[in-house]
Amino acid sequence: MTKHILITGASSGIGKQLAIKLSQQGYTLSLCGRQQKKLNNTLEQLDDRVKIYSETFCLSELDSLTKFVKHAQKKLGPIDILVNCAGLNSSRAPASDPDWKQLQHMLDINYFAPLRLIHAVLPSMRERSRGIILNVLSTTCLFANPNTAQYSASKAALDMHTKVLRKELNGSGIKVLSLYPGGVNTDFRAADRQEYLQAEDVAEAALSMLFTSDNSHIHELIIRPEIEMNY
């Protein structure tokens, strides 16, 4: 049976590259993104032989998020793999003077939305005693950098939640994976950084985590560009 994979942030960057690669391998996909034009560009690059369901909305919209999961499962069946790929870094405010509005927005996108999605797909995974949850985090969870406090905190919250969830689901047949990319050259950044990882590099790393034997479980994987020394 072809696995049904749900990917957030599929309209650009890592999520887009992962969707393209998975479609080439014949997987059934449910995709969401914030901008219809960008998501359409992703859809145009997918293998037209695979089943696809997509919706456009902001992950901070709780009703839209819940309906998306419901519609996806009704149309394409239970979700076998959830990839929480969408992320947001909307402020460089210093730790001593937070941008409260943007901090809340980053928590909504980087922490609460992935939790809502996990909560929505877990019942079916528990019933079938199988499933995979992959959270795309950041190496900012692993070191401190000036002017990244708010983004780092939102990602670190998901990081710790993921670690606890992994232990709680141990022995259930459900794998919980953490991927920590370093600097990635995507639309996420204002300036082009060719010396950083490309989105395709991180997508390949995600694939290496997702498709292992039933008896192996890659809990955590860190991928950095060669130039990065934050370790």
Residue, then its C-alpha position, 0 to 999 in steps of 0.5 A: m500500500t502506498k503511504h500517505i504523507l502530509i507535509t506543511g510548508a510545501s510551497s517553498g524551500i525544504g517542504k517543496q523539495l521533499a514533496i517533489k522527491l516523494s512524488q517521484q517515488g510514488y507516494t500519496l501526498s497532502l500538502c499545505g502552504r501559505q501562498q497559493k501561487k507558490l503552492n501551485n508552483t510546487l504542484e506543477q512540479l509533482d509527478d502527475r501519476v500520484k494522488i495529491y491533496s492540497e490547501t492554502f492557509c496560514l498554520s496559525e488558523l486553527d480551524s483551517l489546520t484542523k479541517f485540512v487534516k480532516h479533509a486530507q484523511k477523508k480524501l486519501g485515507p489515514i496519514d502514515i507520515l507527518v512532516n512538520c516542515a513549515g517555519l517562521n523567523s520574523s524578528r531579530a529583536p534582542a533577547s532583552d527587548p522581545d517583539w511580543k507580537q512576532l514572538q507569539h506568531m512564531l510560537d503559533i507557527n513553529y510550536f503550536a501548529p506542529l503540536r495541533l497536527i500531531h494531535a490530529v494524526l496520532p489517534s489513527m496512528r495509535e489504532r494501526s500501531r504504526g506511523i512516523i512524525l518528523n519535526v524539522l527543527s533547527t541547529t538554533c536548538l543546539f547553540a545560542n546566537p545573538n538576536t535569535a532568542q525568539y526564533s530559537a525559543s519557539k524551535a526549542a519548545l518543539d524540540m523538547h516536546t518532541k523528545v518527550l513525545r518520543k519517549e512516551l510513544n516508545g514501543s507503540g510502533i510510532k517513530v518520532l524524528s528530529l531533523y536539525p538543519g543549519g544554515v539553508n539557502t532558501d526564501f527564508r533568508a533575505a540574502d542569497r547564501q550559496e555557501y549554505l545548505q540547499a533545500e534539496d540537501v535537507a530534503e535528502a537528509a529527511l528521506s534518509m530518516l523516514f525510510t529505515s527498517d521497522n527495527s531502526h529509529i533515527h531519533e535525531l539528525i544534524i545537518r550543517p553546511e561545511i562552513e558552519m562552526n556552531y558546534 
